[in-house]
């Protein structure tokens, strides 16, 4: 049996497909007498389209990722799906006018008109290769391209078996795909590395496999007498020991021959865990990730470490994208120390929980996990409670501060639109954002939450969203009635909840200023033992050096390394007999002063300082003392009008 796996646009071009890499290995290892190859049609597309248009790397990123909630990437290939280069162009134009820049509108229409030719070429190439089975993966904005390819392959070579799976085919979505697109022979729903090989083995034994044999494969959609049948979903997820490492044979070679090699730095995709251990206890209300299976399960530390090393050695690539929805905390003391000791200069991206402490973040940085996505989403505790995030606003700010100190780059989004939030939740945060300009800003402006399938907001209307309808872009992408689109869709329209446009505009104006000034902004502190020196360069604050010499202030600043309420801070400070006479008012006055100066951030009655420790503190301390002694020596020959304590600190990097 010959199996061809097809990766259509808009799969990212800087990453091999993890899904197809795992499926290739599962076929090679679990299906006797079968061969399996991967056709990287996303890379084929970059070469094809750049010969015909002024298409760029930024354009590919836009259609693959940035325009996901607008559906532009899927609409582009709907013309190939329905054999109509003008498919619903008027509807697209009507809805998207005002949402897209003129250049994006032009490119979308141009691609929409010409991509049927590309899909036809890919289908003809597949038909000429004459595989027995073609497997297509569909994730994010890959759905119409995958469906269009399946349709054209089936038209050219009806005997080729077409199978589709992936995130767009989970649960009801996969059943809807199978019901509405008869050129798709089978849909694999859920984790495919067990179901897909079982399907192939069944087809090997009997190409016209009886329904009884197919009915035993959990999650599979097949046909009986022309009627679509969806087998029950698996009762539970695969054990982590059954999750195979990917085989990326061919991807890096094909990328090296593509124009895309000039666009991106390729990365390996690695997987240590599936599911979310936080979501098992507290499913974030807006999150639709993990689909049918939230249960957290992770590979053994030895297995995961060896997979990372094997992939790096085989492909000579050190940049890695870890797809885990959340870090297995065990890896901090198992996998990551071994990576540190390996001597490999890995650069990795991973999702983490925002309440991790500085020593844990330092382990990540030392191991090369320098790009982190901590799921911050907001800096207000009440809004975070509405999300069921399990962190506070001050903890999220602490994460940004400690990440800056340990050299981690933080990727995060600011979200709004939660039922129950008010302008009063946002105004105090908006007023403090200028103080945070030295820390990583959100990736983009604040966005209203989307209602995603599988999220609590989708499944539990009592949380605030009722009467959900498929997002508008599904209506001008597919030729399906709305009840079918409801099962096919992942993103849904809902009435706006939470804050209004005036507050959103103020928030986004503040975020825009943050992003504008971030590159030049600085705030650091240096702890010199008996005093703390802070250096600031932020456009909203005119002070440049602040020296804390009062032992009470020094002790308070050190305690604010972690969030504290004024009451808790006063209790801890006055436990020291030296500060026994200090009052709660003394503490509050200090906190008020530091908040006004942008030294501390406050939310929900807690305070935390926001000044990362300066880099190379020991060297800086020596440099500072050198300045002190040099100045003191010079002053010994002059009038004693200053003391060492008045010497300004050197500027910090």
Buried (B, 14 or more C-beta within 10 A) or exposed (E): BBBBBBBBBBBBBBBBBBBBBBBBBBBBBBBEEBEBBBBBBBBBBBEBBBEEEEBEBEBBBBBBEBBBEBBBBBBBBBBBBBBBBEBBBEBBBEBBEEEBEEEBBEBBBBBBBBBBEBBBBBBBBBBEBEBBBBBBBBBBBBBBBBBBBBBBBBEBBEEBBBBBBBBBBBBBBBBBBBBBBEBBBBBBBBBBBBBBBBBBBBBBEEEEBEEEBBBEBBBBBBBEEEEBBBBEBBEEBBEBEEBBBBBBBBBBEBBEEBBBBEBBEBBBBBBBBBBBBBBEEEBBBBBBBBBBBBBBBBBBBEBBBBBBBEBBEEBEBBBBBBBBBBBBBBBBEBBBBBBBEBEBEBBBBBBBBBBBEBEBBBBBBBBBBBBBBBBBBBBBBBBBBBBBBBBBBBBBBBBBBBBBBBBBEBBBBBBBBBBEBEBEBBBBBBEBBBBBBBBBBBEEBBBBBBBBBBBBBBEEEEBBBEEBBBBBBBBBBBBBEEEBBBBBBBBBBBEEBBBEEEBBEBBBEBBEBBBEBBEEBBBBBBBBEEBBBBBBBBEEBEEBEBBBEEEBBBBBBBBBBBBBBBEBBBEBBBEEEEBEEBEEEBBBEBBBEBBEBBBBBBBBBBBBBBBBBBEEBEEBBEBBEEBBEEBEEEBEEEEEEEEEEEBEBBEBE
